[in-house]
Amino acid sequence: MLKPIALAVALIVAPLTSFAADFVEGTHYTQISDKAPSEKPKLTEFFSFYCHNCFNMEVNYLADIKANLNKDVTFDTKHVDFMNSDIGTEVMRSLSVMHQLGKNDALTHAMFTAIQGESGAHGHDHSAPGHKHEVQINSRDDIKQVFAKFGVDSAKYDELADNKLTDESLALWRQQQNQFRVDSVPAFIVNDKYAVNLSSIKTLDELIGLINYLAVEKDAKTAEKSGGSMNWLFIAFAALLAFRRHQSTR
């Protein structure tokens, strides 16, 4: 269901200096929309609580990524719906509840652990012989037990899980999962326009540099070039008019 990526080995933490690589469309990133980018720079991670690579990303890399984003770039998470099941939907709802509570980090780790066990963060294969981990999340009641450890009572959880905002969030996540062609996780989408090709990334420094480039530089440079071309066209047009006026007065 979830395509594995060699992220655990590939993302070596390098000094977070200015990355001078030339990022190439089709290699380092893919444009997934012809629409204008989001109004404000943003990074969205699509993930699943059932994905080992997502847990690995959460534990080992995500804090550094968020800490080194350009100050203008916001960060958001969205849960994919690869399972298309009742429990899959309940798990998706749990993320919306976290967002509303503002308790993302601690509860995110708790949900990953409840589903995968602590070893899931290291790519542990629970289907291997002798390595069975019993998933602790099989119903909403199981999820509420996780949230109760963080001071969220059952009534409050139900209120947030069933409200209009949560329903709208899930609808948007499913829509964008298809719109952005997210078929494996974790997936990073920048400005609702570019998908990072994680398989081409060799270091954490390179990943952060690429995200910041796509978020705040790429479209600005494109607009700059477009504006520059229009400026030269305007100058040439003005010069032609001036020449014609000069010719007509002779």
N, C-alpha and C positions, 0 to 999 in steps of 0.2 A: 504493500500500500504506500509506504513512504520510501522514496528513493534515497539510499544512503549517499553521503558525500564524504570525501576524505578530509573533512575540516579539522578533525582532531590532530592530524599530523601536519596539514598544510599551513595552518595559521600559527606561525611562530611569532612570538612577540618581539618586535624589533623596536629600536629607539624611535619615538614618535617625532621624527624630524620631517621637514617638508619633503614630500615624495615627488620626484621629478619625472616619473614614468609618463609616457604618452598613452593615455587610455584610448582604446580602440573599440568603436561600436562593432558588435558582432563577436568580439573576443572577450572584453572585460565587462561589457554591459549590452543590453538589448533595449531598444526603444519599443515600448509596448502600447503606446497610444499616440495618435496624431493630434490629440487635443493639446491646448496650452497647458503648461505645468500648473500644479497647485499654486494658489495665490501666495502662500508662504512656503518656504523650504521645509521639507519634512522627510523623515525616514520612517517607513512602516515595515515592521517585521511580521510576516505571516508565519505562524507556527502551529504545532499541535502538542498537547500535553502527553500524547502517546509516542512522540518521536524522540528517539535516543539522541540524534544529532541536535535537536532543538534544546534538549536538556543540557547537553554538552556546551552548546553555544551560550545558554543562560548562565551556567556556572563558571565557564572559563574565559569568555570573551566579551559578553554583552556589556558588562560594567565599563570596560576600557573603551569600547566603541562609543557608548553614550557620553563618557567623560571627555572624549576628544572630538565630538562633533563640533562643527562651527557653531558659534553662540546663537546664530539665527535659525538653526535647524531644530525642529521639534521631533520627538520620538513617540511612536505609538505601536501597539501590538494588536494583532487581530488573529483570531483562531480559525483555521480552515475547517471545512466540513467534508473530510474524505470518507467518514464512516457512514453518513446518511442514516443515522439510527437515533432512537430515543435517547440513549445514554450519551451519544455523541453530541446531541443538541443540549443536553443538560450540562455537559462539560463546557461547551461554548458559552452557555449562560453564566457559568461561574466566572469566566473572564470579564464579562460585562459588569458583574457585581463587583469584582475587584476594582475595576476602573472607577465605578461610582463611589466606592469606599475610599479610594486613594491609598489602598494597601497592596499595591501591585507586587513588590519584590518578595516580601515574606510569604504571602499567600501563593504566589506563582511557584516558588520553590516547594511549598507544602503540597500543592496539587501534583507537581511533577513526581515528587517522592511517593505520594499515595498511589499513583498509577504505576510508576516504574521501579520504585525502591531507590535508595541512594546510589546504587551502582549503575543505574540507568544513565547517569551523567557521564559515565566513562565508556559508553557504548556497549554495556554488558548485555549479552544476548540471553534473555530470560527463557527463550524457547529451547536453548541447548540442554542436553541431558544433565540433570543434577543441578540446574541453575534456575529453578522455577521461582518466580515471585508472584504471589497472589495479589492481583489488582484489588485495591481497597475501595475503588470507586465503581459501584454497580448501580447506583440510584441517586436521586437527589438527596435522600436522607444521608447517604455516605458523604456526599459533598458538604452537607451542612455540619457534619461532625468535624470535618477539617476546619471549616470557618469558625466553628464554636471555640476552637482553641485560640482564636485571635479575637475573641470578644464579640463575635457576630452571632446573635441569637437566631433561632429558627424563624421567628416571625419576620425579623428584619431581612433575613436572607430571601424569604419568599416574596416579600414586598418588592425588593430590588430585582429579583430574578424574573418576576412576572410583569414588570411595569412596561410602559410603552417604549421607553428608551432602550431597554434590552431587546425587545422585539425588533425595533428599528436597526439596532446595531447588528444583530444576527443577519437580518435581511441584507444590509450593506456588505458585511463580510462575505456572504455567499455570492453576491453580485460581483464584487471586486475580485474574488477568487477566480471567477470565470473571465471577467473582463481583462485581468492582468495575466491570465494563463498560468496561474500558480498550480503546478502539478507535482511539486516536491517541496519539502520544507527542511530547514528554515529557508525562507525567501525574503530578500530585502528589496523593497520597492521604494524608489526615490521620486518624490514630487508627483506621484500618481502617473509617472511617465516612463521611468526607466527601471529595468530589473537588473540587479547585479548578478553577473555570472560567477557564482562562488567557485566553480570548478577551475576557473582561470586565476584565482587569487592565491598568492604564495605566502604572504605575510599579513599580519594584522595591520601593520602600518600601511600596506598597500590597500587593504580593504577600506580603512578609514579615509585615506586620501581619495579613493575613488568615490566614496559616498559624498564627501564634502565637495568634490569637483562637480558631480552630477547635481547636487542640491543647490549650490550657490554660484557656480562658475559657468557651466556648460551653456545654459540658455541665455545667460547674460552676454557671453561671448558671441553667441549666434546673433542676438539682437544688435550687438555692437557692430558686427560685420555687416548686417543688413542695413543698419543706420548709416554706416560708413559708405556703403554703396549708394544709398539714396542721396547722401550729401554730395558725393562726386557727380551724380547724375544731375542734381539741382545746379551745381556750379557750372557744369557743361551746358545745360539748358540756358542758364542766365547769360553765359558768355556768347552763345549763339544768338540770343535775342539782341544783345548789345551790338554784336557785329552787324546784324541785319539793320538795326537802327542807324548805325554809322554809315552803311552802304546807301541807305535811302536818303540821307542828308547830303550826299556828295553831288 
